[in-house]
Amino acid sequence: MPDNSDHEAAIALTYDGANAPTVSATGQDELAREMIRVAQENGVPLYEDPDLAALLSRLDLGEAIPETLYRVIAEILAYSFYLQGFTPEDFQDGRRKG
């Protein structure tokens, strides 16, 4: 069995504030590095967790994250909003105002 520990993975999630986050893009190796580069250029907060990436990479594009990951993904999203300067007051009914 090949050792995959040297492979890079990137997973992008989409969250509309009303439904569970879904997988919007996945990439391995060169594509993963390109996804990370584009995210960095556009100020998208990144979170690195190889174990979580391995779990999310098993999902199909457009597939919602499983309920078992709701809490960890919610914490990551909340922290990313905080890093972008958003507070709970910036949201209404689970969606960002404006």
N, CA, C and O atoms as CSV, one atom per row, in Angstrom:
chain,resi,resn,atom,element,x,y,z
A,1,MET,N,N,0.855,-1.174,0.000
A,1,MET,CA,C,0.000,0.000,0.000
A,1,MET,C,C,0.903,1.239,0.000
A,1,MET,O,O,1.790,1.349,0.846
A,2,PRO,N,N,0.692,2.165,-0.927
A,2,PRO,CA,C,1.542,3.351,-0.994
A,2,PRO,C,C,1.331,4.266,0.202
A,2,PRO,O,O,0.236,4.346,0.759
A,3,ASP,N,N,2.400,4.954,0.584
A,3,ASP,CA,C,2.332,5.926,1.673
A,3,ASP,C,C,1.874,7.258,1.105
A,3,ASP,O,O,2.573,7.855,0.287
A,4,ASN,N,N,0.702,7.733,1.532
A,4,ASN,CA,C,0.132,8.981,1.020
A,4,ASN,C,C,0.454,10.177,1.904
A,4,ASN,O,O,-0.092,11.260,1.693
A,5,SER,N,N,1.335,10.003,2.896
A,5,SER,CA,C,1.580,11.084,3.845
A,5,SER,C,C,2.266,12.287,3.212
A,5,SER,O,O,2.199,13.388,3.759
A,6,ASP,N,N,2.929,12.099,2.064
A,6,ASP,CA,C,3.605,13.209,1.406
A,6,ASP,C,C,2.702,13.955,0.437
A,6,ASP,O,O,3.120,14.954,-0.150
A,7,HIS,N,N,1.469,13.489,0.259
A,7,HIS,CA,C,0.551,14.123,-0.674
A,7,HIS,C,C,-0.168,15.281,0.004
A,7,HIS,O,O,-0.589,15.194,1.158
A,8,GLU,N,N,-0.295,16.366,-0.751
A,8,GLU,CA,C,-1.036,17.519,-0.244
A,8,GLU,C,C,-2.484,17.412,-0.702
A,8,GLU,O,O,-2.769,16.912,-1.791
A,9,ALA,N,N,-3.386,17.883,0.134
A,9,ALA,CA,C,-4.804,17.896,-0.207
A,9,ALA,C,C,-5.378,19.250,0.180
A,9,ALA,O,O,-4.970,19.853,1.173
A,10,ALA,N,N,-6.323,19.715,-0.612
A,10,ALA,CA,C,-7.050,20.945,-0.299
A,10,ALA,C,C,-8.523,20.698,-0.574
A,10,ALA,O,O,-8.892,20.099,-1.584
A,11,ILE,N,N,-9.345,21.162,0.331
A,11,ILE,CA,C,-10.792,21.021,0.182
A,11,ILE,C,C,-11.411,22.383,0.446
A,11,ILE,O,O,-11.108,23.025,1.452
A,12,ALA,N,N,-12.275,22.821,-0.452
A,12,ALA,CA,C,-12.999,24.082,-0.275
A,12,ALA,C,C,-14.438,23.757,0.092
A,12,ALA,O,O,-15.055,22.861,-0.485
A,13,LEU,N,N,-14.955,24.492,1.049
A,13,LEU,CA,C,-16.343,24.330,1.468
A,13,LEU,C,C,-17.128,25.586,1.139
A,13,LEU,O,O,-16.596,26.696,1.167
A,14,THR,N,N,-18.396,25.393,0.830
A,14,THR,CA,C,-19.322,26.498,0.613
A,14,THR,C,C,-20.374,26.432,1.710
A,14,THR,O,O,-20.905,25.365,2.018
A,15,TYR,N,N,-20.667,27.590,2.294
A,15,TYR,CA,C,-21.663,27.651,3.357
A,15,TYR,C,C,-22.583,28.829,3.100
A,15,TYR,O,O,-22.132,29.970,3.002
A,16,ASP,N,N,-23.891,28.545,2.990
A,16,ASP,CA,C,-24.857,29.600,2.679
A,16,ASP,C,C,-25.550,30.163,3.914
A,16,ASP,O,O,-26.383,31.062,3.799
A,17,GLY,N,N,-25.216,29.647,5.087
A,17,GLY,CA,C,-25.814,30.140,6.318
A,17,GLY,C,C,-27.117,29.464,6.679
A,17,GLY,O,O,-27.604,29.632,7.797
A,18,ALA,N,N,-27.693,28.706,5.769
A,18,ALA,CA,C,-28.972,28.063,6.039
A,18,ALA,C,C,-28.863,26.541,6.056
A,18,ALA,O,O,-29.565,25.873,6.814
A,19,ASN,N,N,-27.992,26.002,5.229
A,19,ASN,CA,C,-27.837,24.553,5.108
A,19,ASN,C,C,-26.442,24.146,5.562
A,19,ASN,O,O,-25.583,24.992,5.812
A,20,ALA,N,N,-26.235,22.855,5.664
A,20,ALA,CA,C,-24.905,22.361,6.037
A,20,ALA,C,C,-23.892,22.760,4.968
A,20,ALA,O,O,-24.229,22.810,3.785
A,21,PRO,N,N,-22.663,23.042,5.370
A,21,PRO,CA,C,-21.621,23.339,4.380
A,21,PRO,C,C,-21.454,22.173,3.407
A,21,PRO,O,O,-21.629,21.011,3.773
A,22,THR,N,N,-21.118,22.500,2.179
A,22,THR,CA,C,-20.916,21.475,1.157
A,22,THR,C,C,-19.517,21.592,0.573
A,22,THR,O,O,-18.889,22.649,0.628
A,23,VAL,N,N,-19.043,20.489,0.014
A,23,VAL,CA,C,-17.745,20.464,-0.648
A,23,VAL,C,C,-17.896,21.142,-2.002
A,23,VAL,O,O,-18.693,20.707,-2.833
A,24,SER,N,N,-17.134,22.204,-2.224
A,24,SER,CA,C,-17.232,22.927,-3.496
A,24,SER,C,C,-16.026,22.701,-4.393
A,24,SER,O,O,-16.093,22.984,-5.590
A,25,ALA,N,N,-14.921,22.198,-3.846
A,25,ALA,CA,C,-13.740,21.886,-4.663
A,25,ALA,C,C,-12.807,21.002,-3.852
A,25,ALA,O,O,-12.721,21.123,-2.630
A,26,THR,N,N,-12.116,20.120,-4.542
A,26,THR,CA,C,-11.082,19.305,-3.910
A,26,THR,C,C,-9.891,19.229,-4.845
A,26,THR,O,O,-10.035,19.320,-6.064
A,27,GLY,N,N,-8.735,19.064,-4.272
A,27,GLY,CA,C,-7.538,18.928,-5.089
A,27,GLY,C,C,-6.456,18.174,-4.356
A,27,GLY,O,O,-6.376,18.205,-3.128
A,28,GLN,N,N,-5.630,17.501,-5.116
A,28,GLN,CA,C,-4.484,16.774,-4.582
A,28,GLN,C,C,-3.218,17.316,-5.217
A,28,GLN,O,O,-3.225,17.739,-6.373
A,29,ASP,N,N,-2.138,17.303,-4.462
A,29,ASP,CA,C,-0.807,17.659,-4.942
A,29,ASP,C,C,-0.781,19.009,-5.655
A,29,ASP,O,O,-1.020,20.037,-5.022
A,30,GLU,N,N,-0.496,19.030,-6.960
A,30,GLU,CA,C,-0.343,20.305,-7.682
A,30,GLU,C,C,-1.636,21.123,-7.662
A,30,GLU,O,O,-1.596,22.337,-7.462
A,31,LEU,N,N,-2.780,20.469,-7.866
A,31,LEU,CA,C,-4.055,21.191,-7.822
A,31,LEU,C,C,-4.296,21.747,-6.416
A,31,LEU,O,O,-4.799,22.862,-6.272
A,32,ALA,N,N,-3.947,20.990,-5.390
A,32,ALA,CA,C,-4.095,21.476,-4.014
A,32,ALA,C,C,-3.236,22.714,-3.793
A,32,ALA,O,O,-3.693,23.691,-3.200
A,33,ARG,N,N,-2.005,22.677,-4.263
A,33,ARG,CA,C,-1.126,23.839,-4.106
A,33,ARG,C,C,-1.688,25.052,-4.844
A,33,ARG,O,O,-1.589,26.175,-4.351
A,34,GLU,N,N,-2.274,24.835,-6.018
A,34,GLU,CA,C,-2.875,25.938,-6.780
A,34,GLU,C,C,-4.099,26.496,-6.048
A,34,GLU,O,O,-4.286,27.711,-5.992
A,35,MET,N,N,-4.931,25.614,-5.489
A,35,MET,CA,C,-6.092,26.066,-4.726
A,35,MET,C,C,-5.651,26.922,-3.540
A,35,MET,O,O,-6.256,27.956,-3.256
A,36,ILE,N,N,-4.607,26.494,-2.855
A,36,ILE,CA,C,-4.095,27.232,-1.702
A,36,ILE,C,C,-3.542,28.581,-2.142
A,36,ILE,O,O,-3.781,29.595,-1.487
A,37,ARG,N,N,-2.810,28.598,-3.241
A,37,ARG,CA,C,-2.241,29.849,-3.751
A,37,ARG,C,C,-3.348,30.849,-4.073
A,37,ARG,O,O,-3.269,32.013,-3.681
A,38,VAL,N,N,-4.379,30.397,-4.788
A,38,VAL,CA,C,-5.486,31.277,-5.173
A,38,VAL,C,C,-6.230,31.769,-3.926
A,38,VAL,O,O,-6.603,32.939,-3.846
A,39,ALA,N,N,-6.440,30.888,-2.970
A,39,ALA,CA,C,-7.109,31.289,-1.730
A,39,ALA,C,C,-6.304,32.365,-1.007
A,39,ALA,O,O,-6.861,33.360,-0.543
A,40,GLN,N,N,-4.998,32.161,-0.915
A,40,GLN,CA,C,-4.146,33.149,-0.248
A,40,GLN,C,C,-4.174,34.488,-0.971
A,40,GLN,O,O,-4.242,35.538,-0.333
A,41,GLU,N,N,-4.122,34.455,-2.298
A,41,GLU,CA,C,-4.155,35.695,-3.080
A,41,GLU,C,C,-5.453,36.463,-2.883
A,41,GLU,O,O,-5.487,37.686,-3.019
A,42,ASN,N,N,-6.527,35.735,-2.560
A,42,ASN,CA,C,-7.839,36.360,-2.413
A,42,ASN,C,C,-8.251,36.553,-0.958
A,42,ASN,O,O,-9.411,36.854,-0.674
A,43,GLY,N,N,-7.319,36.383,-0.048
A,43,GLY,CA,C,-7.604,36.630,1.360
A,43,GLY,C,C,-8.539,35.634,2.011
A,43,GLY,O,O,-9.167,35.944,3.023
A,44,VAL,N,N,-8.640,34.447,1.451
A,44,VAL,CA,C,-9.495,33.414,2.028
A,44,VAL,C,C,-8.741,32.770,3.195
A,44,VAL,O,O,-7.624,32.285,3.013
A,45,PRO,N,N,-9.340,32.761,4.389
A,45,PRO,CA,C,-8.667,32.120,5.515
A,45,PRO,C,C,-8.480,30.626,5.253
A,45,PRO,O,O,-9.369,29.962,4.720
A,46,LEU,N,N,-7.320,30.112,5.635
A,46,LEU,CA,C,-7.004,28.702,5.449
A,46,LEU,C,C,-6.893,28.022,6.803
A,46,LEU,O,O,-6.493,28.635,7.793
A,47,TYR,N,N,-7.251,26.753,6.830
A,47,TYR,CA,C,-7.143,25.949,8.040
A,47,TYR,C,C,-6.465,24.649,7.655
A,47,TYR,O,O,-6.904,23.977,6.721
A,48,GLU,N,N,-5.410,24.285,8.352
A,48,GLU,CA,C,-4.655,23.087,8.007
A,48,GLU,C,C,-4.882,21.991,9.040
A,48,GLU,O,O,-4.571,22.150,10.220
A,49,ASP,N,N,-5.433,20.873,8.568
A,49,ASP,CA,C,-5.646,19.698,9.409
A,49,ASP,C,C,-5.685,18.488,8.481
A,49,ASP,O,O,-6.724,18.209,7.884
A,50,PRO,N,N,-4.571,17.765,8.348
A,50,PRO,CA,C,-4.518,16.633,7.420
A,50,PRO,C,C,-5.582,15.571,7.681
A,50,PRO,O,O,-6.112,14.988,6.735
A,51,ASP,N,N,-5.903,15.310,8.949
A,51,ASP,CA,C,-6.918,14.301,9.251
A,51,ASP,C,C,-8.300,14.749,8.783
A,51,ASP,O,O,-9.050,13.961,8.206
A,52,LEU,N,N,-8.632,16.006,9.029
A,52,LEU,CA,C,-9.915,16.537,8.568
A,52,LEU,C,C,-9.960,16.560,7.045
A,52,LEU,O,O,-10.985,16.231,6.447
A,53,ALA,N,N,-8.860,16.945,6.419
A,53,ALA,CA,C,-8.797,16.956,4.952
A,53,ALA,C,C,-9.021,15.557,4.393
A,53,ALA,O,O,-9.704,15.396,3.381
A,54,ALA,N,N,-8.452,14.549,5.041
A,54,ALA,CA,C,-8.640,13.171,4.580
A,54,ALA,C,C,-10.112,12.770,4.661
A,54,ALA,O,O,-10.629,12.113,3.758
A,55,LEU,N,N,-10.786,13.165,5.740
A,55,LEU,CA,C,-12.216,12.855,5.872
A,55,LEU,C,C,-13.043,13.578,4.814
A,55,LEU,O,O,-13.896,12.975,4.164
A,56,LEU,N,N,-12.784,14.875,4.645
A,56,LEU,CA,C,-13.565,15.665,3.688
A,56,LEU,C,C,-13.292,15.259,2.247
A,56,LEU,O,O,-14.170,15.385,1.393
A,57,SER,N,N,-12.092,14.776,1.967
A,57,SER,CA,C,-11.761,14.399,0.588
A,57,SER,C,C,-12.511,13.155,0.138
A,57,SER,O,O,-12.529,12.846,-1.054
A,58,ARG,N,N,-13.123,12.443,1.060
A,58,ARG,CA,C,-13.937,11.270,0.708
A,58,ARG,C,C,-15.324,11.662,0.203
A,58,ARG,O,O,-16.035,10.841,-0.377
A,59,LEU,N,N,-15.704,12.921,0.425
A,59,LEU,CA,C,-17.024,13.388,0.005
A,59,LEU,C,C,-17.005,13.791,-1.465
A,59,LEU,O,O,-15.966,14.178,-2.000
A,60,ASP,N,N,-18.150,13.696,-2.102
A,60,ASP,CA,C,-18.296,14.120,-3.493
A,60,ASP,C,C,-18.513,15.625,-3.562
A,60,ASP,O,O,-18.954,16.243,-2.592
A,61,LEU,N,N,-18.199,16.210,-4.714
A,61,LEU,CA,C,-18.484,17.630,-4.925
A,61,LEU,C,C,-19.971,17.872,-4.728
A,61,LEU,O,O,-20.800,17.114,-5.230
A,62,GLY,N,N,-20.305,18.920,-4.004
A,62,GLY,CA,C,-21.703,19.250,-3.745
A,62,GLY,C,C,-22.302,18.511,-2.566
A,62,GLY,O,O,-23.421,18.813,-2.150
A,63,GLU,N,N,-21.578,17.554,-2.026
A,63,GLU,CA,C,-22.092,16.777,-0.896
A,63,GLU,C,C,-21.944,17.572,0.400
A,63,GLU,O,O,-20.925,18.220,0.638
A,64,ALA,N,N,-22.974,17.506,1.222
A,64,ALA,CA,C,-22.946,18.183,2.521
A,64,ALA,C,C,-22.030,17.432,3.476
A,64,ALA,O,O,-21.895,16.210,3.405
A,65,ILE,N,N,-21.406,18.186,4.369
A,65,ILE,CA,C,-20.566,17.529,5.367
A,65,ILE,C,C,-21.458,16.676,6.268
A,65,ILE,O,O,-22.619,17.026,6.483
A,66,PRO,N,N,-20.948,15.574,6.794
A,66,PRO,CA,C,-21.757,14.742,7.688
A,66,PRO,C,C,-21.966,15.420,9.041
A,66,PRO,O,O,-21.163,16.251,9.467
A,67,GLU,N,N,-23.048,15.053,9.699
A,67,GLU,CA,C,-23.380,15.655,10.993
A,67,GLU,C,C,-22.259,15.499,12.007
A,67,GLU,O,O,-22.094,16.348,12.882
A,68,THR,N,N,-21.490,14.428,11.900
A,68,THR,CA,C,-20.399,14.207,12.854
A,68,THR,C,C,-19.331,15.294,12.772
A,68,THR,O,O,-18.540,15.452,13.702
A,69,LEU,N,N,-19.298,16.047,11.667
A,69,LEU,CA,C,-18.305,17.111,11.504
A,69,LEU,C,C,-18.885,18.510,11.715
A,69,LEU,O,O,-18.160,19.499,11.602
A,70,TYR,N,N,-20.181,18.608,12.020
A,70,TYR,CA,C,-20.808,19.923,12.175
A,70,TYR,C,C,-20.063,20.804,13.177
A,70,TYR,O,O,-19.759,21.960,12.883
A,71,ARG,N,N,-19.773,20.267,14.343
A,71,ARG,CA,C,-19.169,21.101,15.395
A,71,ARG,C,C,-17.794,21.618,14.977
A,71,ARG,O,O,-17.518,22.811,15.096
A,72,VAL,N,N,-16.934,20.729,14.490
A,72,VAL,CA,C,-15.583,21.162,14.124
A,72,VAL,C,C,-15.623,22.166,12.977
A,72,VAL,O,O,-14.874,23.143,12.986
A,73,ILE,N,N,-16.483,21.939,11.992
A,73,ILE,CA,C,-16.580,22.871,10.863
A,73,ILE,C,C,-17.176,24.199,11.338
A,73,ILE,O,O,-16.744,25.262,10.893
A,74,ALA,N,N,-18.159,24.146,12.235
A,74,ALA,CA,C,-18.744,25.386,12.773
A,74,ALA,C,C,-17.686,26.207,13.505
A,74,ALA,O,O,-17.653,27.431,13.379
A,75,GLU,N,N,-16.825,25.540,14.268
A,75,GLU,CA,C,-15.766,26.253,14.981
A,75,GLU,C,C,-14.772,26.878,14.006
A,75,GLU,O,O,-14.316,28.002,14.217
A,76,ILE,N,N,-14.440,26.157,12.950
A,76,ILE,CA,C,-13.517,26.684,11.936
A,76,ILE,C,C,-14.143,27.882,11.227
A,76,ILE,O,O,-13.482,28.901,11.028
A,77,LEU,N,N,-15.423,27.763,10.842
A,77,LEU,CA,C,-16.104,28.874,10.172
A,77,LEU,C,C,-16.199,30.091,11.087
A,77,LEU,O,O,-15.961,31.218,10.652
A,78,ALA,N,N,-16.546,29.866,12.349
A,78,ALA,CA,C,-16.649,30.987,13.290
A,78,ALA,C,C,-15.307,31.693,13.426
A,78,ALA,O,O,-15.251,32.922,13.456
A,79,TYR,N,N,-14.240,30.932,13.508
A,79,TYR,CA,C,-12.915,31.541,13.636
A,79,TYR,C,C,-12.533,32.285,12.364
A,79,TYR,O,O,-11.923,33.352,12.429
A,80,SER,N,N,-12.889,31.730,11.209
A,80,SER,CA,C,-12.560,32.419,9.949
A,80,SER,C,C,-13.335,33.729,9.833
A,80,SER,O,O,-12.801,34.720,9.334
A,81,PHE,N,N,-14.593,33.745,10.288
A,81,PHE,CA,C,-15.363,34.991,10.287
A,81,PHE,C,C,-14.704,36.007,11.218
A,81,PHE,O,O,-14.588,37.186,10.882
A,82,TYR,N,N,-14.277,35.543,12.384
A,82,TYR,CA,C,-13.588,36.415,13.345
A,82,TYR,C,C,-12.326,37.013,12.719
A,82,TYR,O,O,-12.073,38.210,12.856
A,83,LEU,N,N,-11.536,36.183,12.032
A,83,LEU,CA,C,-10.310,36.663,11.388
A,83,LEU,C,C,-10.597,37.724,10.328
A,83,LEU,O,O,-9.772,38.599,10.064
A,84,GLN,N,N,-11.791,37.628,9.723
A,84,GLN,CA,C,-12.178,38.590,8.697
A,84,GLN,C,C,-12.844,39.827,9.298
A,84,GLN,O,O,-13.262,40.725,8.567
A,85,GLY,N,N,-12.942,39.877,10.622
A,85,GLY,CA,C,-13.489,41.044,11.293
A,85,GLY,C,C,-14.989,41.027,11.487
A,85,GLY,O,O,-15.571,42.049,11.850
A,86,PHE,N,N,-15.633,39.891,11.253
A,86,PHE,CA,C,-17.077,39.801,11.438
A,86,PHE,C,C,-17.404,39.395,12.868
A,86,PHE,O,O,-16.672,38.626,13.491
A,87,THR,N,N,-18.508,39.918,13.375
A,87,THR,CA,C,-19.004,39.572,14.698
A,87,THR,C,C,-20.419,39.032,14.541
A,87,THR,O,O,-21.007,39.163,13.468
A,88,PRO,N,N,-20.979,38.426,15.592
A,88,PRO,CA,C,-22.354,37.930,15.488
A,88,PRO,C,C,-23.350,39.010,15.068
A,88,PRO,O,O,-24.364,38.706,14.440
A,89,GLU,N,N,-23.067,40.269,15.409
A,89,GLU,CA,C,-23.964,41.361,15.036
A,89,GLU,C,C,-23.996,41.592,13.520
A,89,GLU,O,O,-24.913,42.234,13.008
A,90,ASP,N,N,-23.001,41.073,12.810
A,90,ASP,CA,C,-22.943,41.227,11.355
A,90,ASP,C,C,-23.842,40.235,10.628
A,90,ASP,O,O,-23.915,40.246,9.399
A,91,PHE,N,N,-24.531,39.374,11.386
A,91,PHE,CA,C,-25.345,38.323,10.791
A,91,PHE,C,C,-26.787,38.440,11.251
A,91,PHE,O,O,-27.075,38.912,12.351
A,92,GLN,N,N,-27.684,38.000,10.382
A,92,GLN,CA,C,-29.103,37.978,10.705
A,92,GLN,C,C,-29.674,36.694,10.133
A,92,GLN,O,O,-29.474,36.396,8.956
A,93,ASP,N,N,-30.381,35.933,10.952
A,93,ASP,CA,C,-30.958,34.662,10.525
A,93,ASP,C,C,-29.900,33.741,9.921
A,93,ASP,O,O,-30.170,33.040,8.945
A,94,GLY,N,N,-28.702,33.741,10.497
A,94,GLY,CA,C,-27.648,32.863,10.023
A,94,GLY,C,C,-26.929,33.326,8.774
A,94,GLY,O,O,-26.010,32.657,8.302
A,95,ARG,N,N,-27.339,34.472,8.228
A,95,ARG,CA,C,-26.711,34.985,7.002
A,95,ARG,C,C,-26.065,36.330,7.282
A,95,ARG,O,O,-26.526,37.112,8.113
A,96,ARG,N,N,-24.978,36.569,6.556
A,96,ARG,CA,C,-24.271,37.842,6.717
A,96,ARG,C,C,-25.127,38.971,6.168
A,96,ARG,O,O,-25.669,38.862,5.068
A,97,LYS,N,N,-25.253,40.060,6.928
A,97,LYS,CA,C,-26.030,41.225,6.486
A,97,LYS,C,C,-25.308,41.935,5.354
A,97,LYS,O,O,-24.081,41.909,5.259
A,98,GLY,N,N,-26.098,42.569,4.501
A,98,GLY,CA,C,-25.548,43.430,3.453
A,98,GLY,C,C,-25.003,42.683,2.338
A,98,GLY,O,O,-24.506,43.276,1.382
